[in-house]
């Protein structure tokens, strides 16, 4: 199980830094059958015109991670997806997560960092409940148990929706990526399937897990698609975006894909429709919606939001800049065409030898025309990751920025 401490220490150096391979580049096209990639633009172009650090949220998670009032709660993790709950709480979903105790430096005024010892528990996923911008508690972790020995679940995007289309009862639906241990170049795990978990409200009790797209029959691992890196709700549909694993196989950028599901149908595999290159089809092979594998493309971690009717996608830039620089694309519909990249910016990293990845939008926190984005931070060198993340706990926690969107200059 993910809570096995010995196994966690053994895996840390491989998967935490290796997951950075997922995140270079991004652009995609999505859309509805009735406006499938129409070139006639009906929305204003949008890109990043300015950005700034968001220290309040960054500090809130740092304080919570350093608080030793409990020893079974979150002290660091990546993934960093958020979902607002009907009672005003905000649930944060994390992938690989450290629990346990954080030790404070002997001289807070010096250069020493808070640290965790080598016995700190490591789990594959966790969930933190916040209210009014302050983390309050960690749900029992892992929230989503391993499906089988040697495989695990990473939670990604989530939303509250009716239990079934038209139902009055609401539930929380969480998209899950299923992976298992793999040989190079899939050292962060071979992609297996996309699942949807259903949790009760307000108790957040795990009720069921359903496989919506099994990719084990796809022999070429680089063409397996996992959905759920981000989702956007519009006019009774949930548009779910995902990526293939082309990046690890070829060292070029991966491709983006999109599906749509009627509201209330996320846990019903028959309700899913995939963009196949010309329209929406159920049980279709998802077709890449954009990405040339070089200048443009995605890893498995990017985000999409809407601004003034325009879809805006954020991703780490393609190429060498992808370990530090965020860039943006825009489109008038979720099948494009997508325009960009443009509006690149490079947030400050906490230390030399670190890298940023997995930009995620949090529109429920956005105020005053500024959109909140989170970035995960990790140690770049795989062989040193385990030691460095224990020596300096701040290296494996989300950083937040705000961006202002506007017309390209």
C-alpha positions as CSV (number, residue, x, y, z in Angstrom):
1,X,0.0,0.0,0.0
2,X,1.2,3.6,-0.6
3,X,1.6,4.2,3.1
4,X,4.5,1.7,3.3
5,X,7.3,3.9,4.5
6,X,10.2,1.7,3.1
7,X,8.7,1.6,-0.3
8,X,8.0,5.3,-0.2
9,X,11.7,6.1,0.4
10,X,12.8,3.8,-2.3
11,X,10.5,5.3,-4.9
12,X,10.9,9.0,-4.1
13,X,14.1,9.6,-6.0
14,X,12.7,8.0,-9.1
15,X,9.1,9.2,-9.5
16,X,9.1,12.7,-8.0
17,X,11.7,14.2,-10.2
18,X,10.9,11.9,-13.2
19,X,7.4,13.2,-13.3
20,X,8.9,16.4,-14.6
21,X,9.1,14.6,-18.0
22,X,5.3,14.9,-18.2
23,X,5.2,18.7,-18.4
24,X,7.0,20.1,-21.4
25,X,4.9,22.1,-23.8
26,X,1.2,22.5,-24.5
27,X,-1.5,23.4,-27.0
28,X,-4.7,21.8,-28.0
29,X,-7.9,22.0,-30.0
30,X,-11.3,20.9,-28.8
31,X,-14.8,21.7,-29.7
32,X,-18.4,20.8,-30.3
33,X,-19.6,19.1,-33.4
34,X,-21.7,22.1,-34.4
35,X,-18.6,24.4,-34.3
36,X,-15.9,21.9,-34.9
37,X,-12.8,24.1,-35.4
38,X,-14.5,27.0,-37.3
39,X,-11.9,29.5,-38.3
40,X,-14.3,32.4,-37.8
41,X,-13.3,33.9,-34.5
42,X,-16.1,35.0,-32.2
43,X,-14.2,35.6,-29.0
44,X,-11.5,38.1,-28.0
45,X,-7.9,36.9,-28.2
46,X,-6.4,36.3,-24.7
47,X,-3.0,35.8,-23.3
48,X,-1.0,36.7,-20.2
49,X,-0.3,40.5,-20.1
50,X,1.2,40.5,-16.6
51,X,1.8,38.2,-13.6
52,X,2.8,38.5,-10.0
53,X,3.6,36.1,-7.1
54,X,0.8,35.2,-4.8
55,X,2.5,34.9,-1.4
56,X,-0.6,34.6,0.7
57,X,-1.6,31.1,-0.7
58,X,2.0,29.9,-0.9
59,X,2.6,30.8,2.7
60,X,-0.7,29.2,3.8
61,X,0.3,25.8,2.6
62,X,3.9,26.3,3.9
63,X,2.5,27.1,7.4
64,X,0.2,24.1,7.3
65,X,2.9,21.8,6.1
66,X,5.2,22.9,8.9
67,X,2.6,22.6,11.7
68,X,3.3,19.5,13.8
69,X,-0.1,19.6,15.7
70,X,-0.8,16.3,13.8
71,X,1.7,13.8,12.4
72,X,-0.6,12.1,9.9
73,X,-1.3,15.2,7.7
74,X,0.1,16.8,4.5
75,X,3.6,18.2,4.7
76,X,4.2,18.4,0.9
77,X,2.9,17.1,-2.4
78,X,2.3,17.8,-6.1
79,X,-0.7,17.6,-8.4
80,X,-2.4,20.6,-6.8
81,X,-6.0,20.5,-8.2
82,X,-8.8,22.3,-6.3
83,X,-12.6,21.9,-6.3
84,X,-15.1,24.2,-4.5
85,X,-17.7,22.3,-2.4
86,X,-21.3,23.5,-1.9
87,X,-20.8,24.3,1.8
88,X,-18.0,26.9,1.1
89,X,-15.0,24.6,1.7
90,X,-12.4,24.1,-0.9
91,X,-10.9,20.6,-1.4
92,X,-7.3,20.3,-2.7
93,X,-6.3,17.1,-4.3
94,X,-2.6,16.1,-4.4
95,X,-0.8,13.2,-6.1
96,X,2.4,11.9,-4.4
97,X,2.3,13.2,-0.8
98,X,4.6,13.3,2.2
99,X,2.9,12.9,5.6
100,X,4.5,12.8,9.0
101,X,6.5,15.3,11.1
102,X,8.5,18.3,10.0
103,X,11.5,19.3,12.1
104,X,12.3,23.0,12.5
105,X,15.8,24.3,11.9
106,X,17.9,24.9,14.9
107,X,18.5,28.5,13.9
108,X,15.5,30.0,12.2
109,X,17.5,33.1,11.4
110,X,20.2,31.1,9.6
111,X,20.2,29.3,6.3
112,X,19.0,25.9,7.5
113,X,15.6,24.7,6.3
114,X,12.8,22.8,7.9
115,X,13.4,19.1,7.2
116,X,11.7,15.7,7.4
117,X,13.6,12.5,8.3
118,X,13.9,9.5,6.0
119,X,11.0,7.6,7.8
120,X,8.4,10.2,6.7
121,X,5.4,8.3,5.2
122,X,4.9,8.7,1.5
123,X,1.4,8.1,-0.1
124,X,0.3,8.2,-3.7
125,X,-2.6,10.7,-3.1
126,X,-4.1,13.0,-0.5
127,X,-6.8,15.6,0.0
128,X,-6.6,18.8,2.1
129,X,-9.7,20.7,3.2
130,X,-9.4,24.5,3.3
131,X,-11.8,27.3,4.4
132,X,-11.4,31.0,3.8
133,X,-8.0,30.4,2.2
134,X,-6.5,28.4,5.2
135,X,-5.8,24.7,5.2
136,X,-7.7,23.0,8.0
137,X,-7.2,19.2,7.8
138,X,-6.0,16.3,5.7
139,X,-8.5,13.5,4.9
140,X,-7.2,10.0,5.9
141,X,-4.6,9.2,3.3
142,X,-4.3,7.7,0.8
143,X,-7.9,8.8,-0.1
144,X,-7.9,6.5,-3.2
145,X,-6.3,3.1,-2.5
146,X,-4.0,1.3,-4.9
147,X,-6.1,-0.7,-7.4
148,X,-3.5,-3.6,-7.4
149,X,0.0,-4.3,-6.3
150,X,2.5,-2.2,-8.2
151,X,0.0,0.3,-9.5
152,X,-1.5,3.5,-8.0
153,X,-4.0,6.3,-8.5
154,X,-3.2,10.0,-9.0
155,X,-6.2,12.3,-8.6
156,X,-6.5,15.1,-11.1
157,X,-9.5,17.4,-12.0
158,X,-12.7,17.2,-10.0
159,X,-16.2,18.8,-9.9
160,X,-19.5,18.7,-8.0
161,X,-22.3,17.5,-10.2
162,X,-25.7,15.7,-10.0
163,X,-25.5,12.0,-9.2
164,X,-27.1,11.4,-12.6
165,X,-28.3,13.8,-15.2
166,X,-31.2,15.8,-13.8
167,X,-30.9,14.4,-10.3
168,X,-31.3,16.7,-7.3
169,X,-28.6,14.9,-5.2
170,X,-25.1,16.2,-5.7
171,X,-21.9,14.2,-5.4
172,X,-18.2,15.0,-5.9
173,X,-16.6,13.4,-8.9
174,X,-12.8,13.1,-9.1
175,X,-10.9,12.0,-12.2
176,X,-8.1,9.5,-11.4
177,X,-5.1,8.4,-13.4
178,X,-4.0,4.8,-13.0
179,X,-0.4,4.0,-13.5
180,X,1.9,1.1,-12.7
181,X,5.7,0.7,-12.3
182,X,7.4,0.7,-15.7
183,X,10.8,0.5,-17.3
184,X,12.6,3.5,-18.8
185,X,11.5,5.8,-20.3
186,X,8.3,5.3,-18.3
187,X,10.1,5.6,-15.0
188,X,7.1,7.6,-13.5
189,X,4.8,4.7,-14.4
190,X,3.1,3.2,-17.4
191,X,-0.4,4.8,-18.2
192,X,-3.2,2.3,-17.7
193,X,-6.6,3.9,-17.4
194,X,-8.8,6.9,-16.6
195,X,-11.2,6.4,-13.7
196,X,-13.8,8.4,-12.0
197,X,-14.3,8.3,-8.2
198,X,-17.7,9.3,-6.6
199,X,-17.6,10.8,-3.1
200,X,-20.6,11.6,-1.0
201,X,-21.3,15.2,0.2
202,X,-20.7,16.7,2.6
203,X,-18.9,13.8,4.3
204,X,-16.4,13.2,1.4
205,X,-16.7,9.5,1.8
206,X,-15.4,7.4,-1.1
207,X,-18.4,5.6,-2.5
208,X,-17.2,4.0,-5.8
209,X,-14.5,4.0,-8.5
210,X,-15.4,3.4,-12.2
211,X,-13.1,2.9,-15.1
212,X,-14.2,5.2,-18.0
213,X,-11.3,4.6,-20.4
214,X,-9.1,1.6,-20.2
215,X,-5.9,2.0,-22.3
216,X,-4.2,-1.3,-21.6
217,X,-5.2,-2.7,-25.0
218,X,-3.2,0.1,-26.7
219,X,0.2,-1.6,-27.2
220,X,2.2,1.5,-27.9
221,X,2.5,3.2,-24.5
222,X,3.3,6.5,-26.1
223,X,-0.3,6.6,-27.6
224,X,-2.1,5.8,-24.4
225,X,-4.3,8.8,-23.4
226,X,-5.2,9.7,-19.8
227,X,-8.0,12.3,-19.3
228,X,-8.6,14.7,-16.5
229,X,-5.6,17.0,-16.3
230,X,-8.2,19.8,-16.4
231,X,-11.9,20.3,-17.1
232,X,-14.2,23.1,-18.1
233,X,-18.0,23.3,-17.6
234,X,-20.1,25.0,-20.3
235,X,-23.8,24.8,-21.3
236,X,-24.5,21.5,-19.7
237,X,-21.3,19.8,-20.8
238,X,-18.1,19.0,-19.0
239,X,-15.1,19.2,-21.3
240,X,-12.4,16.9,-20.1
241,X,-8.8,17.4,-21.4
242,X,-6.0,14.9,-21.4
243,X,-2.7,14.0,-23.0
244,X,-0.8,11.0,-24.3
245,X,2.6,9.8,-23.2
246,X,4.5,10.7,-26.4
247,X,7.0,12.9,-24.5
248,X,8.7,10.1,-22.6
249,X,8.9,7.9,-25.7
250,X,10.4,10.5,-28.2
251,X,11.7,13.3,-26.1
252,X,9.4,15.5,-28.1
253,X,6.2,17.2,-26.9
254,X,3.1,15.0,-26.4
255,X,-0.3,15.6,-28.0
256,X,-3.5,16.9,-26.4
257,X,-6.9,15.3,-26.5
258,X,-10.4,16.2,-25.4
259,X,-13.7,14.5,-24.4
260,X,-17.1,15.8,-23.3
261,X,-19.7,14.4,-20.9
262,X,-23.2,15.7,-20.1
263,X,-23.6,17.1,-16.7
264,X,-24.1,14.3,-14.2
265,X,-22.5,11.7,-16.4
266,X,-18.8,11.7,-15.5
267,X,-19.1,8.3,-13.8
268,X,-20.9,6.7,-16.8
269,X,-18.5,5.4,-19.4
270,X,-21.3,5.3,-22.0
271,X,-21.9,9.0,-21.6
272,X,-18.4,10.0,-22.6
273,X,-17.8,11.3,-26.2
274,X,-14.3,11.7,-27.6
275,X,-13.1,14.1,-30.3
276,X,-12.0,11.8,-33.1
277,X,-10.8,14.5,-35.5
278,X,-14.1,15.3,-37.2
279,X,-16.7,15.2,-34.4
280,X,-17.7,13.8,-31.1
281,X,-18.1,10.0,-30.9
282,X,-18.7,7.6,-28.1
283,X,-16.3,4.6,-27.8
284,X,-14.1,6.3,-30.4
285,X,-10.3,6.3,-30.5
286,X,-9.4,9.9,-29.2
287,X,-7.6,11.8,-31.9
288,X,-4.9,14.4,-31.1
289,X,-6.4,17.8,-31.2
290,X,-3.2,19.7,-31.6
291,X,0.5,19.5,-31.0
292,X,3.3,19.1,-33.6
293,X,5.5,17.2,-31.2
294,X,8.2,20.0,-31.3
295,X,7.3,23.6,-30.9
296,X,3.8,22.9,-29.6
297,X,2.4,20.0,-27.6
298,X,1.6,18.8,-24.1
299,X,2.7,16.6,-21.4
300,X,0.0,15.2,-19.1
301,X,-0.1,18.4,-17.0
302,X,-1.7,21.5,-18.3
303,X,-4.8,23.6,-17.5
304,X,-7.7,25.3,-19.3
305,X,-10.0,28.0,-18.1
306,X,-12.3,30.6,-19.7
307,X,-11.9,34.4,-19.8
308,X,-14.5,36.7,-21.4
309,X,-15.8,33.7,-23.4
310,X,-12.4,32.7,-24.6
311,X,-10.7,29.4,-23.7
312,X,-7.2,29.9,-22.3
313,X,-4.7,27.1,-21.9
314,X,-1.6,27.3,-19.7
315,X,1.3,24.9,-19.9
316,X,5.0,24.7,-19.4
317,X,6.7,25.8,-22.6
318,X,8.1,23.3,-25.1
319,X,11.8,22.7,-25.3
320,X,14.4,23.6,-22.7
321,X,12.3,26.4,-21.3
322,X,9.7,23.8,-20.2
323,X,11.4,23.3,-16.9
324,X,10.8,26.9,-15.9
325,X,8.6,28.9,-18.2
326,X,4.8,29.0,-18.5
327,X,3.1,29.9,-21.8
328,X,-0.5,30.3,-22.9
329,X,-2.8,29.5,-25.9
330,X,-6.3,30.7,-26.7
331,X,-9.3,29.4,-28.7
332,X,-13.0,30.2,-29.1
333,X,-14.2,26.7,-28.5
334,X,-13.0,23.6,-26.7
335,X,-12.0,22.0,-30.8
336,X,-10.1,25.2,-31.6
337,X,-8.3,26.3,-33.5
338,X,-5.9,27.1,-30.7
339,X,-3.5,30.1,-31.2
340,X,-0.1,30.5,-29.6
341,X,2.1,30.0,-27.8
342,X,2.3,33.6,-26.4
343,X,2.4,35.4,-23.1
344,X,5.3,33.4,-21.6
345,X,6.5,34.2,-18.1
346,X,9.1,32.6,-15.8
347,X,8.3,32.6,-12.1
348,X,11.2,32.6,-9.6
349,X,12.2,29.1,-8.4
350,X,13.1,28.6,-4.7
351,X,16.6,27.2,-5.3
352,X,19.1,26.4,-8.0
353,X,18.6,22.8,-9.3
354,X,14.8,23.0,-9.0
355,X,12.1,23.0,-11.7
356,X,8.5,24.0,-12.1
357,X,5.7,22.0,-13.6
358,X,2.0,21.3,-13.7
359,X,0.4,24.8,-13.9
360,X,-3.2,24.6,-12.7
361,X,-5.8,27.3,-12.7
362,X,-8.0,28.0,-9.6
363,X,-10.7,30.3,-10.9
364,X,-12.7,30.0,-7.6
365,X,-9.9,31.9,-5.9
366,X,-9.5,34.6,-8.6
367,X,-10.4,38.2,-7.7
368,X,-10.1,41.6,-9.4
369,X,-9.5,40.4,-12.9
370,X,-6.6,38.2,-11.8
371,X,-6.5,34.5,-12.3
372,X,-4.8,32.3,-9.6
373,X,-2.4,29.6,-10.9
374,X,-0.4,27.1,-8.9
375,X,2.9,25.5,-10.0
376,X,4.5,22.4,-8.5
377,X,8.2,22.6,-7.6
378,X,10.6,19.7,-7.5
379,X,14.3,18.9,-7.4
380,X,15.5,18.4,-10.9
381,X,18.2,15.8,-10.5
382,X,16.6,12.4,-10.1
383,X,19.3,10.7,-8.1
384,X,19.4,13.5,-5.5
385,X,15.6,14.2,-5.2
386,X,14.9,12.0,-2.2
387,X,17.6,13.6,-0.1
388,X,16.9,17.2,-1.2
389,X,13.1,17.0,-0.7
390,X,13.7,15.7,2.9
391,X,16.5,18.2,3.6
392,X,14.4,21.2,2.5
393,X,10.6,20.6,2.8
394,X,9.7,23.8,0.9
395,X,10.9,22.3,-2.4
396,X,7.9,20.0,-2.7
397,X,5.0,22.3,-2.2
398,X,2.9,24.4,-4.6
399,X,3.8,28.0,-5.4
400,X,1.1,30.4,-6.5
401,X,1.0,33.3,-8.9
402,X,-1.7,35.5,-10.3
403,X,-1.9,36.4,-14.0
404,X,-3.9,39.1,-15.8
405,X,-5.3,38.2,-19.2
406,X,-5.8,40.5,-22.1
407,X,-5.3,40.9,-25.8
408,X,-1.9,39.9,-27.2
409,X,0.4,42.9,-27.6
